[in-house]
Amino acid sequence: MSKKPENISFEQSISELEQIVENLEQGDVSLDEALKQFEHGITLVRHSQTKLEQAQQKVSILLEDNNTLAPFDADAQ
């Protein structure tokens, strides 16, 4: 569990999630540590969902304007 999710890429989030799942599946962590990792995993999932939604919106904007680009404001949500 490294940086805060908002400071990492989508790919890094997925990589961290894979590591968390592996750790939890092995069952070698204490209950407290498992809960901590689970909570971090939920944060990473939400971050990843936001990144995917933003990418989907960008693609939609590009496709709906018949080859003309429109500015995308990620803060508008």
C-alpha positions as CSV (number, residue, x, y, z in Angstrom):
1,M,0.0,0.0,0.0
2,S,1.9,2.9,-1.3
3,K,0.7,6.3,-2.3
4,K,-2.8,7.8,-2.0
5,P,-5.0,6.6,-4.8
6,E,-5.5,10.0,-6.4
7,N,-1.7,10.2,-6.9
8,I,-1.4,6.9,-8.8
9,S,-2.2,5.7,-12.3
10,F,-5.0,3.3,-13.1
11,E,-2.5,0.6,-13.9
12,Q,-0.8,1.1,-10.5
13,S,-4.2,0.8,-8.8
14,I,-5.0,-2.5,-10.5
15,S,-1.6,-3.8,-9.6
16,E,-2.1,-2.9,-5.9
17,L,-5.6,-4.5,-6.0
18,E,-4.1,-7.7,-7.4
19,Q,-1.6,-7.8,-4.6
20,I,-4.2,-7.1,-1.9
21,V,-6.4,-9.9,-3.3
22,E,-3.4,-12.3,-3.3
23,N,-2.6,-11.4,0.3
24,L,-6.2,-11.8,1.5
25,E,-6.6,-15.1,-0.4
26,Q,-3.5,-16.6,1.3
27,G,-5.0,-15.8,4.7
28,D,-1.6,-15.2,6.3
29,V,-2.6,-11.7,7.6
30,S,-4.2,-10.8,10.9
31,L,-7.8,-9.7,11.0
32,D,-6.8,-6.1,11.6
33,E,-4.4,-6.2,8.7
34,A,-7.0,-7.9,6.5
35,L,-9.5,-5.1,7.2
36,K,-6.9,-2.4,6.6
37,Q,-6.0,-4.0,3.2
38,F,-9.7,-4.5,2.4
39,E,-10.4,-0.8,3.1
40,H,-7.5,0.3,1.0
41,G,-8.7,-2.0,-1.8
42,I,-12.2,-0.4,-1.7
43,T,-10.5,3.1,-2.0
44,L,-8.5,1.8,-5.0
45,V,-11.6,0.4,-6.7
46,R,-13.4,3.7,-6.4
47,H,-10.4,5.5,-7.8
48,S,-10.2,3.1,-10.7
49,Q,-13.9,3.4,-11.4
50,T,-13.5,7.2,-11.6
51,K,-10.6,6.9,-14.0
52,L,-12.5,4.6,-16.2
53,E,-15.6,6.8,-16.2
54,Q,-13.4,9.8,-17.2
55,A,-11.9,7.8,-20.0
56,Q,-15.3,6.7,-21.2
57,Q,-16.5,10.3,-21.2
58,K,-13.5,11.5,-23.2
59,V,-14.2,8.7,-25.8
60,S,-17.9,9.7,-25.9
61,I,-17.0,13.3,-26.5
62,L,-14.6,12.4,-29.3
63,L,-17.1,10.1,-31.0
64,E,-20.2,12.3,-30.7
65,D,-18.7,15.4,-32.3
66,N,-18.0,13.9,-35.7
67,N,-14.3,14.1,-35.5
68,T,-14.2,17.5,-33.8
69,L,-12.6,17.7,-30.4
70,A,-14.4,19.2,-27.5
71,P,-12.7,20.2,-24.2
72,F,-13.2,17.8,-21.3
73,D,-13.5,19.2,-17.8
74,A,-12.9,16.4,-15.3
75,D,-13.8,18.7,-12.4
76,A,-17.3,19.4,-13.8
77,Q,-18.7,16.3,-12.1
